[in-house]
Amino acid sequence: MDITVRGVAMKFNIKYILATVVFCLTLVAGIGSNVMAMAQDGNPVHDSHSIDDPSRGNIREFKDNYIPKEYYPMPEFMVFVDLGILILLVVLGLYFVMKRKSGRPMNILMIVTFVYLAFIRGGCICPAGVITNTVMGIINPAMVGLATLIVFLVPLVAALVSGRVFCSAGCPLGAVQHIGKKKNDRKYIKIPTKLNNILKVLPIVVLGLTIYAGATGACYLVCELDPYKAIFHTGQAWFEQGLAFIIGQPMESKILLGAGVGTWIYLMIILAIGYWIPRPFCRFICPYGVLLGVISIFAIKRRSIHGDNCVHCGLCQKVCPTQAITIDRKTKYSYVSNYDCIQCNKCNETCKKDAII
């Protein structure tokens, strides 16, 4: 059997080599025949780099009459529009969380976040990447503007009020993960507790590396690790392409892709993981989530489980996308980790005893 397989492989290799040789010879013969034909016709072989080459047309005339196409930069007022929408999303999220509404209003906020902040605006209004800008600004204040500080501080202030609301109400990275997860919340793959605790150390490491990279000016580490930028950049390119066509200033007619092949492969892998294991980037990569989680521990209105109402059925634990809820039926123990809770309100929607407060 082994001899047969080797024989087939050897035949395949010989065929591949022969095909390559034939292709190369054909290519050389074609080029040679064209050169000889031009020589026989009395046409000299033109220098393709010469501006006076007649085979390239009248380049000098084209150059003199060429009018560069004008592209208009984004209006300055759009910065205020972006900040206004971000603040509005976070404030609405705070309201829904503090009122302990169902998960449906939060779903709507995630869809709006995806359409505007992710698809239309390219995902650049994101505090995760602003960590680097803020670190640079601490070293050199002239490098950070007021808008950058607002984007960085608004989610942290919201977290001090009622936890990691931003993760479920205004983060473009979270919006992609929310939309791409499995629809049946009770069929999530749960990571073993010990492994989950080990993996939660990774964002802390990324936060340290992000601060170091920002302080040394090495790179925007979070942007490099962001798998969803392929969706963001492509979506923004498509939107601007369609908008330019509508207003009568069409751009390139081809399909624009905002990332390389490697980035798309990385995205597909993360999306596949995120379908079964919710929020992989939020839980195991995002450095800004570490800051939000630490502040959420001291939030004014933290999420908790009312022991007298809880019957320890475990339904809230099953639907929690970040495994922030622990229910032990034997010991009648129930606990919510505000560090991990992203305030999606799924537990409130599931609990029939109003035990989530």
N, C-alpha and C positions, 0 to 999 in steps of 0.2 A: 504493500500500500504506500509506503514511504517512497519507494523507488518511482512509483507511478506519479505521485505528487511532484517529486523533483523533476521528473521528465516533462510534465505539463508546464511547470514553472520555467524550465529551460527553453521549451518551445516558445512560450509566451515572450520571454526575454529576447530571443532571436528575432521573433516577428517585430517586436517593438523597436529593436535596433535597426532592422532592415527598413522599416517604415520611416524612421527618423532620417536614415541616410538618403532614401529616395526623395523625401520631402526637401532636404537640403540641396540635393543635386538639381531638383526641379526648380527650386527658387533661384539658384545660381544661374541655371540655363535661361530662365525667364529674364533675369536682369541683363545677362549677356546679350541675348537676342534683341532686347530693346535698344541697348547701346549701339549694337552693330547696325540696326535698322536706321537709327537716327544718323549714324555716320554715312551710310549709303545714300540717304536722302539729301545729304549736304547740310543738314542742320547741326550746328555745333552743340556739344553737350553744355548746357547752361549751368552757370554757378547759381545754385538755389539761394545763396546768401546775398547775392548782389541786388541792390535796389533798382538797377537798370536792366535786370533780366526781363526781356519782353514776354517770356512764357508766364510770368507772374502778373501780367497786366500793367497798367500805368500806375505804379505805386506812388510816384511823386504827386500825381494829380489827386489820388485818393487821400494822401497825407495832407495836402494843402486844404482840401475841402472837408476833411473829417471833423465832425462836431462830437465831442465826447458826450456820452449819455449821462444825464444828471440824476444822481440818486440823493434823495432828501433824507437827512438824519432824523432820528426820532425826536419829536417835539419835546421840549423840556417839561411841559406840563404833564406828560405821560408818567413821569416819576411820581408826581403827586397822585395821579390816578391809581397807579400800582400800589402805593402806600395806603391809599384810602380803601381799596378793595381788600388788601391784606388785613388791615385793622378791622374792617367790617366783618370779614369772615371769622376772625378770632373773637370779636365781641359777640357775634351770634352763637358761636360755639360755646362761649362762656355761659350764655343765657340757657342754652339747651342742656348743658352739663349741670349747672346749678339747679335747674328745675327737674333734673333727672328724667328728661324726656326719653322717648324710644330712640332706637338707632336710625330711624328713617330720616329725620331732619339732618343728622350728621352725614348720612349718605348723600343728601342733596348738596351740602357744603363741599363734600369731597368731589362731586361731579363739577361744580362751579370752579373749584380750585384747579382741577385737571384741565378744563376747557380754557380757562383764562391764564392762570399762572404757569401751567405746564405747557399746554399746546400753543397758545397764542404768544405768550411772553417768553417762551423758551426755557422756563424753569430757573431763570436767573434771580428771581425774587425769592431767595431761599437763605435763611439764617445759617444753615449748615456750612455753606461756602463763605458766608460773611465772617465766620470765625477767623479766617486768615486775614481778611481786611482789618478786623478789629485788632488783632495782634500787631499788624503792621502799624496801625494807628497809634497804639500805645507807645511804640518806639518812635514813630514820626507822625505826630498829630495831623500834619498837613496832608497825609495820604488818605484820611478817612473823612467823608462828608457826613452831614447830618442824616441824610437818607439811609446811609449804611448803618449808623447807630440805631436808628428807629427800627429797621428790619431786625437787627440783632436783639434789641431789648424788648420789643412788644411781646413776643412769645414767652419770654422769661417773666415778665410782669403778670401775664395771664396764668402762668404756672404757679406763681405765688398766690394767686387768688383761688384757683381750683384745679391745679394739676396740669398735665401735659395736653391741654386742649388743642394747642397748635398742631399736634401730630395728626389729629382727626378733623381739623377744621380749616387749615390754611397751608399745609406743607405740600408742595407739588410732588415731592418724593413719596410722601405717604399716600397721596391721591392715587398714584399709579399702582402702588402695592394694594391699596384698598379695592380698586376696581379689578385688579388681576387675580385676586384670591378666589378660592373655591366658594361657591354660593352657599352651600350647606355648611353653616358655621360649626355644626356638631361633628363634622367629619375631618376636622383639622388633624394633622399628625402632631402629636405631642412629643416634644423632646424630653428624654429622661431628665429628672430634676438635677442630678449631679452634672450631667453634660451641659444642661442649660445654664447652670451657674458658672461653669467654666467659660462658656462662649460669651457670657455677658461681660467678661473681662476685656474682650477684644475692642469694644468701643472706647474703653478707657485708654487703651494703648494707642488707638487711632487719634484720640483727642490729644494725647501727649505729643505724638508725631506731627499732628496738624499745627500745634502751637510752635513746635520747633521749626517746622518748615516755613511757617509764616514769619517767625523771628529772624530766620536766616535768609529769607527771600528765595528759598529753594523752589517751591511750587505751591499750587493750590491743591493740597493732597486730597481733600474731600471731592473736588471736581474730578480728579483723576480716578478716584474709586467709585464715583457715581455711575452705576450701570444704565440709568434711565436717561442720560443726556442724549443718547441716540434718538429717543422718542421726542425729547424736548426740542432739540435743534432741527430735526426733520419736520416736526409739526410747525414750528415757527417759520421755517423756510416755505412750507406749503401755504401757510396762511398769507405770508407776505407776497408770495407768487400770485395767489388768487386775488388778493386785494389790488395788486399792481395791474392785473388784467382788467379788473372792474373799472378802475379809474382811468384806464386808457394808456397806461405806461407798462406794457407787458415786459416781464423779465425773461429769463431763459425758459424755453419751451419744454426742456427735458425734465424728468422726474428728479428732484433734488433729494439727496440723502445726506444727513448731517453728521455722519460718522463713518469710520472705516469698518472693514469686515470684522476685525478683532473685537471692536466695541459691540457690534451687533451680536456676535457669538456670545460674548459676556452677558449681554442683555437677555438673550434667549435662555441661558442657563439660570440666571437669577429669577426670571419670570417663571420658569418651570418649578424652581424651588419654592417660590412665593405662592404658587397655586396651592400647594399642599401644606407648606409651613408659612403661615402669615407673617408679613412684615420682616423678612430676613434682613433687609438693609437697616431698618429702624432698630432692630434688636441686637444685631451683631456687628454693625459697622459704624452707624451714624454717631459722630462725636458730639453733635449738638444735643442729641437725646440724653447724653450723660448729664449735661448742664440742666436740662429740663427735669430730669429724674431727681437730681439732688434737691432742686428747689421745690419740687412737688412734695417731697417728704414734709416740708414745712408749710404747705399750702393752708390757707385759711379754712377752706371747705374741702377737706380730704374725703375721698371715697372710702367707705367702710361698710361692713356687714353688721346689721343689727342682730345680735345673738338671740334675742327673745323671739324674733319673727322667723329666723332661719331654720329650716327643717333639714338642712344638710343634704339636699337632693343632688347637688353637684351640677345642675343644669348651667348655672352661670360659669362654672369652671370649664365646661365643655365648649362654650361659645367664645371665651376670652381669647383674642388673637395673639396676645403676648404672654400667656400663661402667668398672668399677674394674680390670679385667684387660687387660693389653696383651700380645699374642703376635705376634712377628714371625718368620715361618718362614725368611725369607732370612738374617737375621742371627742366628737362633737365640736371640732375646731374649724373655724372659718376665718380667713384672713385675705386682705387685699393689699398687694404691694403697690404703693403709690409711686414708687420709683419706676416700676414697669408699666403701670396702667396708662393707656393712651386716651382715656376718656371717650371711648367710642359709643358708650351707652348700650352696648349689646347685652350686658348683664341685667340692666334695668328692664329691657324689653323682654327678657326671658323669665326673670323672677316673678312668680305668681303670688308671693307672700309679701311683697314690698319690703324685702329685707335689705336691699341695697340703699344706703343713705349717703 
